[in-house]
Amino acid sequence: MDFASTKYDVADAFAANELYQDNGWTDGLPIVPPTDALVRTFLEAARMAPGAVVAAEPVRRRRITAEKVAIAAVMAGCRPDYMPVVLAVIRALCDTGYGLHGVSASTGGSAPFIVVNGPIRNAIGMNATHNALANASRANATIGRTTRLIILNVLHGVPGGLDRSTLGHPGKFTYCVAEDEDGSPWTPLSVERGVPAGASAVTVLAAMAPHQVLNEWTTDPREILDTYVGAIRANMLTYSIWAGNYVMIIGRQNRDVFTAARWSKQDIREYVHERAWVQRGDWASVGKSAVVGKDPDRVHTALRTPDDLLVVSAGGPAGGFGAIIPPWLGAKSLAITTRIEEKP
């Protein structure tokens, strides 16, 4: 395997970290030095040659090769068997519907939110339960981090350069979860989005930070959903009014209420679509009267159709918690689902 990347001779792993930090090649966290041997191991796991093109960012036409993906995966702390997931994520990011250039350069500060479905999530030890959106799994953390390192080093999404985020959010370090298919009677997200049952897939959305909600004082599914809808309406008023893909993460305790009432994911989507809306005049209640305009009664819905809502089962067993994850800017970037290619 011949590599195109520049090689550096350093004394040890500490020196490698200092080199990468000094050159701005990391996200600020320590990296695993991508040695020749490690990069080869990751490429062998992916069954890909270094120069093979995984995908191309469609606006600037920057090609992302397998070599660069392997380097980023090593740096992030992945294991070689994570490579099929990482490759699927990169292909999803480069889908024109995702709009990678726009979301990477925006002042809005979104991050790629990744949901993994199918058998591979258990095979590589992904977490879908306790602390689901945080630090409970090496696979979750490092797969999500790999995307940031690729955006940084291959697409040059450097903060203050291409990346013009005003604030950003912690999901820009890593933002990845597996769906709790084993603890849910519902159809997995990937199957709802066209991937055959039993296959593995990733769904990627340019997303803002999660808004955690709590309602454990009712067994009425409608009342629980009204709490989630309240978080969606708050986002519409204080951030972006435009309709697009929202994610609803539902923890086990709330999920049990829906299950007992025989509510499906489709029932949830339809209820939320009917109720997650604001009038343009409502902007005045949050200090935005200057942008209300001449049509204060105009209704804005959070979702264009019920199918815009991505319902994901995840979280620990205790507590009536869930989360709403808003989109970057309505339908300017869409959720993309890509099947994971697992080679024997």
Secondary structure, DSSP 8 states (H G I E B T S, - for coil): ----S-----SSHHHHHHHHHHTT-SSSS------HHHHHHHHHHHT--TT-EEEEETTTTEEEEHHHHHHHHHHHT--GGGHHHHHHHHHHHTSTTT-HHHHHH-TT--EEEEEEESTHHHHTT---STTTTSSS-HHHHHHHHHHHHHHHHTS---BTTTB--SS--GGGT--EEE---TT--S--HHHHTT--TT--EEEEEEE---EEEE--S---HHHHHHHHHHHHHHHHHHT------EEEEE-HHHHHHHHHTT--HHHHHHHHHHH-EEEGGGGGGGT-GGG-TT-TT-EEES-SSGGGEEEEE-S-SSSSEEEEE-BSSGGGS--EEEE-----
